[in-house]
Amino acid sequence: MSNRSIIIMVLVLIGATAYLLLKSDGNVDMSGEKHGAETTHVEATPTATPVAPVAPAADAKK
């Protein structure tokens, strides 16, 4: 790759990053795990369906 193509690739990546940050209002929280009043609690929704009990397998030794 030539130096020109590397510079163009870097400029494209910088432009894409700036576009995504501006589109998402740049509200990115990089402070890590939070404890206390500033946390937001989200209830988990159960997505698993109940599983019917499995019948015992027949005795393999006959």
C-alpha positions as CSV (number, residue, x, y, z in Angstrom):
1,M,0.0,0.0,0.0
2,S,1.2,3.4,-0.8
3,N,1.4,6.3,1.7
4,R,-1.4,8.1,-0.1
5,S,-3.8,5.2,0.4
6,I,-2.9,4.8,4.1
7,I,-3.6,8.6,4.6
8,I,-6.9,8.3,2.8
9,M,-7.9,5.3,4.9
10,V,-7.0,7.1,8.1
11,L,-9.0,10.1,7.0
12,V,-12.0,7.9,6.2
13,L,-11.9,6.2,9.6
14,I,-11.6,9.6,11.4
15,G,-14.6,10.9,9.4
16,A,-16.6,7.8,10.2
17,T,-15.8,8.0,13.9
18,A,-16.7,11.7,14.0
19,Y,-20.0,11.0,12.2
20,L,-21.0,8.3,14.6
21,L,-20.1,10.4,17.6
22,L,-22.1,13.3,16.3
23,K,-25.0,11.1,15.3
24,S,-25.2,9.6,18.8
25,D,-24.7,13.0,20.5
26,G,-21.4,11.8,21.9
27,N,-23.0,10.7,25.1
28,V,-20.6,7.8,25.8
29,D,-20.1,6.8,29.5
30,M,-16.5,5.5,29.9
31,S,-16.5,5.8,33.7
32,G,-16.9,2.0,34.3
33,E,-19.0,0.2,36.8
34,K,-21.2,2.4,39.0
35,H,-22.6,1.9,42.5
36,G,-25.1,4.0,44.4
37,A,-27.6,6.7,43.4
38,E,-26.2,7.3,39.9
39,T,-26.9,3.7,38.7
40,T,-29.9,2.9,36.6
41,H,-31.7,-0.3,37.5
42,V,-33.3,-2.2,34.6
43,E,-35.5,-5.2,35.2
44,A,-34.5,-8.3,33.3
45,T,-37.3,-9.7,31.2
46,P,-37.6,-13.4,31.2
47,T,-37.1,-14.6,27.6
48,A,-36.7,-18.3,28.3
49,T,-39.7,-20.5,27.8
50,P,-40.4,-23.1,30.5
51,V,-39.1,-26.5,29.6
52,A,-41.2,-29.6,30.0
53,P,-39.8,-32.3,32.2
54,V,-37.9,-35.0,30.3
55,A,-39.1,-38.5,30.7
56,P,-36.4,-40.9,32.2
57,A,-34.5,-42.9,29.6
58,A,-35.2,-46.6,29.4
59,D,-32.6,-48.8,31.1
60,A,-29.8,-49.5,28.6
61,K,-28.9,-52.8,30.3
62,K,-31.3,-55.5,29.2
